[in-house]
Amino acid sequence: MATPQFHPLRIRDVRPETADAVTVSFEVPPELRDAFRFTQGQFVTLKTHIDGEETRRSYSICVGITDYDRDGELRIGIKRVRGGRFSNFAFDMLKPGREIEVMTPDGRFFTHLNADHSKHYVAFSGGSGITPVLAIVKTTLDMPTSRFSLVYGNRSVDTITFAEELEDLRATLNQSLYSSIQAQTAADSS
């Protein structure tokens, strides 16, 4: 594995997922595609200057490997944190067309996948922890003989990050993705 290093990447899209979560997509130019090739579950680190001070934060990749190979799109999830220096900067300042320094992928939160082996994978996730798990789910389900079960919990239905994408995956893949989403509604909390 090569030593991670920063490269300027142009932002392709910033898409709201919930009131306090966005996905940010980067255009990876052909000459950097191999450098940014990742293993499902890895993260990238963003670097910028905020109020004259270098600030770095790491965010999980939430796109499947097949999607990256096809589109050259690297996508991360960012949840706004109250008082969070970088997350608030991201929400307020990151827009399509802007460039930002992005470190090549790193991290060891993955399982080795082999398309020749039929397996049933299981993951447990909660809240914004779904971000790296989504890349794992999508990559695993690209293997025709594998299945995936996901147990996911969240505080409330309206803050489920990637809810639409998870439902689309389940519908498209004929129930080979099983998810149990538990969320507390306003009526439950009274």
Secondary structure, DSSP 8 states (H G I E B T S, - for coil): -----EEEEEEEEEEEEETTEEEEEEE--GGGTTTT---TT-EEEEEEEETTEEEEEEEEB-S-HHHHHHH-EEEEEEE--TT-HHHHHHHHH--TT-EEEEE--B--------TTS--EEEEEEEGGGHHHHHHHHHHHHTSTT-EEEEEEEES-GGG-TTHHHHHHHHHHTTTSEEEEEEE--TTTT-
